[in-house]
């Protein structure tokens, strides 16, 4: 992985114009060391708890040193205007975070080498040596990251800079100083990077993103239960339709979002550790009698990542495709939300993306071949299907990132459902079904003093749009790499936190908006009292039951395009040739009471939303 900067280049115009600002104001992330403590879950790999010391060390709330000038000069709003909302992602996706995860992988690999008896050059480390190495991980801070960046200015290679940093750091320990050359032993940069990105993704999602998603689901569930009994006029095509309850409509979103949460627990976070082109070439030359595949299969899971021994994701995607069909087309369900279709099509999209990668590789292989032997190239084309299975079932240099595409597609679907929620709440506020609790000092409009705008839901929707654009671009790009690898994934992977950052801003904005909502029950009742035509449906349905001819047509004649009142509905019902019991039920029916089982469905929403087994990566 190469750094993109050019050493010695003159500063751009914008930098010269800001030259009078302090360095801290332009680059606070690298200077203010107290802003970026290490993420808790990586202090000791697999640790499930934190000591009081660790909790204090990882407190991200103290941003008192943040200068407002830095806020106003940030290029990205994530590091400026929305910094407070996304600060918890910094330890995972900042440059500091990436360097720290690289350090963790490099140190753990050296420790693993010391446990292999056949590598006599690296004797088993003493407890003191292990403690020394663990402290490098546990005590890694922003100042250490700056040291690595200084080395990178010389090497112009970010991963090699980490190796050199560790060698310098360990020179003082007599035992480790003897084996310094075994840092980064037989590794390619991708071995280190793919595991670093996997760890940062897994821990950021489990520690930051998923808790925000769960909080959203809980708040929407609470809305559903609290308002389960409040009748509300439905609207289909924007027109009055059969009544529901406000709580039932909230429950719909809670269940849909909860279903997305279940999918995350089925995703494997994958890592490879097989050298330059995935074949353990250098490993086998240096130590031919060691089973390096078994070593890698032990090492990668020890970090909390599933081992990707072979690049077989194309087959996993194909299997998921059929499983998705089996689940959704063998069970009765209401398909109006169409949430299964994006899931199904995302699996097909990933399959097609892998096939695109294959097509480009075959093109590259055959391009050179055709200049020498056109007939042989034709034979290649005829056997392309066989080659497809050969190439995509063997190791390569990079972990193909298919799991990231699947993960981000799931988040994208969650975001899509939340966008639907944001728009509906916006509409309900516009209709007057919700009022918004005002806050002293806040202003809705610079010229209209009365305005209380639904800004939180608008902010959420806008940031979800940005998040989905980035997540979609990442899921489309990352699985595609020329032949054994190209470097295009390197710069793209540095943006993993960007799509998640905009998602987090959206989740927090939606949560903030929900807490301001106040149901305007009188407005809901008013709407229902003005739409007695919605009772045309139950009346014509009862008429059909009792074999009254042309039931639908008679109600259509009475109601379609006409003003309908309580009186006109009652008069029509009185004339019907129906059993007295059936007629009495219809005469007692009102738009407020015609809600079916909506109230019961809303009250039982907790039974349908599983927040315990979902929203986690194992």
Secondary structure, DSSP 8 states (H G I E B T S, - for coil): -B----TT----HHHHHTTTS-HHHH-HHHH-GGG----GGGTTTT-----HHHHHHT-----TT--HHHHHH-SSTTTTTTHHHHGGGHHHHSHHHHHHHHHHHHHHHHHHHTT-TT-TTS----HHHHHHHHHHHHT--HHHHHHHHHHHHHHSBHHHHHHHHHHHHHTTSHHHHTTGGGTTTT--HHHHHHHHHHHHHHHHIIIIIHHHHHHHHHHHHHHHHHTTT-EEEEEETTEEEEEEEHHHHHHHHHHHHHHHHHHHTT---EE----TTSS-HHHHHH-TTS-HHHHHHHHHHHTT-EE--S--HHHHHHHHHHHHHHHHHSS----TT-HHHHHHHHHHHHHHHHHHHHHHHHHHHHHHHHTT-HHHHHHHHHTHHHHHHHHTTS--SS---HHHHHHHHHHHHHHHHHHHHHHHHHHHHHHTSEEE---TT--S-SS-TT----HHHHHHHHHHHHHHHHHHHHHHHTT--STT--SHHHHHHTTHHHHHHHHHHHHHHHHHHHTTEEE-HHHHHHHHHT-GGGGHHHHHHHHHHTT-TTHHHHHHHHHTTS---HHHHHHHHHTS---HHHHHHHHH--TTT--TTHHHHHHTHHHH---SSSS---
